[in-house]
C-alpha cells in the first residue's frame, strides 16, 4: 500500500457516522449497511466499535443507533481550544494597558466556575494557565456572574450543590438580597459585589467580572479583573471598561472563522499596589 493511501477501515467508519448523522430517530443496522454499501455483519462491527468509543449510542425497542456524546465532546474541545488560544492573546495585550491590574479568563462547568488563564501585575506579559482552579461560589464575581446568566437547570443544580444556608448566608443577608444582585448583574452586564474580598495579606481588593457571549448570546466565558481596593474610583472604572472591551474583543474573535493553528497539522486615593501571586483566585 502506498504511504499516502487512505486507510479503508477509517473511511468506512466515517461513512457509518455520516449515515447516522441527522437521523432524529436513529438508523437500524440494515439502514446503515444500505447507506454505506457494507454487509450487515461488517456494518455491525463498525457500529459496535464506534459505540464503545461513544461516537455512537443505541436506542432500544426498536434497535436504532444515533450519534454519541463523544461527537459533541470533540466539538466542545475544539471550541475550548480556540477560546483559550484567542483569549490568551487578548488578555496579555489588555493587561499591558493597565499594568497594576490583574486579568483572568474563567469558564463554567455546570454549576462550578474555573479560572483557566490569567495575566497578573507581578508578572506582566506572562500568561498563566490553570485548568482546574475552582472558584468559590457566592463570594467571587465570576461565579456570581455565571449564576446570574445560568439556564434554570444549571441554577437549580448550583443551589443543590452549594446550599445557600451553608455557603452563601455568610456573604448575603438573605436569598432576596442575592436574587436582587443577580438581577442587577443581568441588567448592567457585569458582576461587581458590593462587599470587598481580601488578599492573603488581609488587604481589600476590588474585583468584577464581565460575560463573553457567543453568536447565540450564550455566556461561554467571563473576563475577570481585580485590583487593590485603595485605588481611586476612576481607576476602578477604568478596570471595568478594560474588562468589557476585552470580553467584547474575545467575543468578536469567536464569531470570525478560525485561522489555522500553526501547531496543528491539517486539521480614596492612594497609590495602587499589585495583588500578591497567592491571591489569584479573587474573581
GIKARA-V237160 format. One record per residue. N is the residue number from 1. OMEGA is omega in radians with two decimals (* if undefined). Layout:
n=N omega=OMEGA
n=N omega=OMEGA
//
This chain:
n=1 omega=3.11
n=2 omega=-3.08
n=3 omega=-3.11
n=4 omega=-3.13
n=5 omega=3.12
n=6 omega=3.10
n=7 omega=-2.98
n=8 omega=-3.12
n=9 omega=3.09
n=10 omega=3.09
n=11 omega=3.14
n=12 omega=3.10
n=13 omega=3.11
n=14 omega=3.12
n=15 omega=3.09
n=16 omega=3.14
n=17 omega=3.14
n=18 omega=3.11
n=19 omega=-3.11
n=20 omega=-3.06
n=21 omega=3.08
n=22 omega=3.13
n=23 omega=-3.08
n=24 omega=-3.11
n=25 omega=-3.11
n=26 omega=3.13
n=27 omega=3.03
n=28 omega=3.10
n=29 omega=-3.13
n=30 omega=3.12
n=31 omega=3.11
n=32 omega=3.13
n=33 omega=-3.14
n=34 omega=-3.10
n=35 omega=-3.06
n=36 omega=-3.11
n=37 omega=3.13
n=38 omega=2.97
n=39 omega=-3.05
n=40 omega=-3.14
n=41 omega=3.08
n=42 omega=3.11
n=43 omega=-3.11
n=44 omega=3.09
n=45 omega=3.09
n=46 omega=-3.14
n=47 omega=-3.11
n=48 omega=3.12
n=49 omega=3.13
n=50 omega=3.09
n=51 omega=3.12
n=52 omega=3.12
n=53 omega=3.11
n=54 omega=3.02
n=55 omega=2.99
n=56 omega=3.01
n=57 omega=-3.09
n=58 omega=3.01
n=59 omega=-3.05
n=60 omega=2.97
n=61 omega=-0.07
n=62 omega=-3.11
n=63 omega=3.11
n=64 omega=3.13
n=65 omega=3.12
n=66 omega=3.05
n=67 omega=-3.06
n=68 omega=-3.07
n=69 omega=-3.14
n=70 omega=3.10
n=71 omega=3.11
n=72 omega=3.14
n=73 omega=3.07
n=74 omega=3.11
n=75 omega=3.14
n=76 omega=3.14
n=77 omega=3.13
n=78 omega=3.09
n=79 omega=-3.12
n=80 omega=3.11
n=81 omega=3.14
n=82 omega=3.13
n=83 omega=-3.08
n=84 omega=3.12
n=85 omega=3.13
n=86 omega=-3.07
n=87 omega=3.13
n=88 omega=3.13
n=89 omega=-3.10
n=90 omega=-3.13
n=91 omega=-3.13
n=92 omega=3.13
n=93 omega=-3.08
n=94 omega=-3.11
n=95 omega=3.09
n=96 omega=3.11
n=97 omega=3.13
n=98 omega=-2.93
n=99 omega=3.12
n=100 omega=-3.13
n=101 omega=3.09
n=102 omega=-3.11
n=103 omega=3.14
n=104 omega=3.00
n=105 omega=-3.10
n=106 omega=3.08
n=107 omega=3.04
n=108 omega=2.96
n=109 omega=-3.03
n=110 omega=-3.11
n=111 omega=-3.08
n=112 omega=-3.10
n=113 omega=-3.12
n=114 omega=3.00
n=115 omega=-3.08
n=116 omega=-3.06
n=117 omega=3.06
n=118 omega=2.98
n=119 omega=-2.94
n=120 omega=-3.02
n=121 omega=-3.10
n=122 omega=3.09
n=123 omega=-3.11
n=124 omega=3.12
n=125 omega=-3.12
n=126 omega=-3.12
n=127 omega=3.09
n=128 omega=3.13
n=129 omega=-3.08
n=130 omega=-3.00
n=131 omega=-2.97
n=132 omega=-3.13
n=133 omega=-3.06
n=134 omega=-3.08
n=135 omega=-3.10
n=136 omega=3.09
n=137 omega=3.07
n=138 omega=-3.06
n=139 omega=-3.02
n=140 omega=-3.11
n=141 omega=-3.07
n=142 omega=3.14
n=143 omega=3.08
n=144 omega=3.10
n=145 omega=3.13
n=146 omega=3.11
n=147 omega=-3.13
n=148 omega=-3.08
n=149 omega=-3.05
n=150 omega=2.97
n=151 omega=-3.06
n=152 omega=-3.14
n=153 omega=3.13
n=154 omega=3.10
n=155 omega=3.11
n=156 omega=3.11
n=157 omega=3.10
n=158 omega=-3.09
n=159 omega=3.05
n=160 omega=-3.11
n=161 omega=-3.12
n=162 omega=-3.07
n=163 omega=-3.08
n=164 omega=-3.09
n=165 omega=-3.09
n=166 omega=-2.99
n=167 omega=-3.00
n=168 omega=-3.01
n=169 omega=-3.13
n=170 omega=3.12
n=171 omega=-3.04
n=172 omega=-3.11
n=173 omega=3.12
n=174 omega=-3.12
n=175 omega=3.11
n=176 omega=3.12
n=177 omega=3.10
n=178 omega=-3.12
n=179 omega=3.10
n=180 omega=3.10
n=181 omega=-3.14
n=182 omega=3.08
n=183 omega=3.10
n=184 omega=3.07
n=185 omega=3.14
n=186 omega=-3.13
n=187 omega=-3.03
n=188 omega=-3.12
n=189 omega=3.04
n=190 omega=3.11
n=191 omega=-3.13
n=192 omega=-3.11
n=193 omega=-3.10
n=194 omega=3.13
n=195 omega=-3.08
n=196 omega=2.96
n=197 omega=-3.11
n=198 omega=3.00
n=199 omega=-3.06
n=200 omega=3.07
n=201 omega=3.14
n=202 omega=3.06
n=203 omega=-3.12
n=204 omega=3.07
n=205 omega=3.07
n=206 omega=-3.12
n=207 omega=3.14
n=208 omega=3.10
n=209 omega=-3.08
n=210 omega=-3.12
n=211 omega=2.96
n=212 omega=-3.10
n=213 omega=2.99
n=214 omega=-3.07
n=215 omega=3.13
n=216 omega=3.14
n=217 omega=2.99
n=218 omega=3.13
n=219 omega=-3.12
n=220 omega=-3.12
n=221 omega=3.07
n=222 omega=2.97
n=223 omega=3.11
n=224 omega=3.09
n=225 omega=3.04
n=226 omega=-3.02
n=227 omega=3.10
n=228 omega=3.12
n=229 omega=-3.12
n=230 omega=-3.10
n=231 omega=3.12
n=232 omega=-3.14
n=233 omega=3.14
n=234 omega=3.13
n=235 omega=3.09
n=236 omega=3.07
n=237 omega=3.09
n=238 omega=3.10
n=239 omega=3.10
n=240 omega=3.13
n=241 omega=-3.12
n=242 omega=3.14
n=243 omega=3.12
n=244 omega=3.11
n=245 omega=3.14
n=246 omega=3.11
n=247 omega=3.14
n=248 omega=3.12
n=249 omega=3.10
n=250 omega=3.14
n=251 omega=3.12
n=252 omega=3.12
n=253 omega=3.13
n=254 omega=-3.10
n=255 omega=3.14
n=256 omega=3.12
n=257 omega=-3.11
n=258 omega=3.02
n=259 omega=3.12
n=260 omega=3.09
n=261 omega=-3.09
n=262 omega=-3.14
n=263 omega=-3.12
n=264 omega=3.09
n=265 omega=-2.90
n=266 omega=-2.70
n=267 omega=*
n=268 omega=-2.57
n=269 omega=3.05
n=270 omega=-3.14
n=271 omega=3.13
n=272 omega=3.11
n=273 omega=3.12
n=274 omega=3.12
n=275 omega=-3.09
n=276 omega=-3.09
n=277 omega=-3.08
n=278 omega=3.13
n=279 omega=-3.04
n=280 omega=3.14
n=281 omega=-2.91
n=282 omega=3.05
n=283 omega=*
//
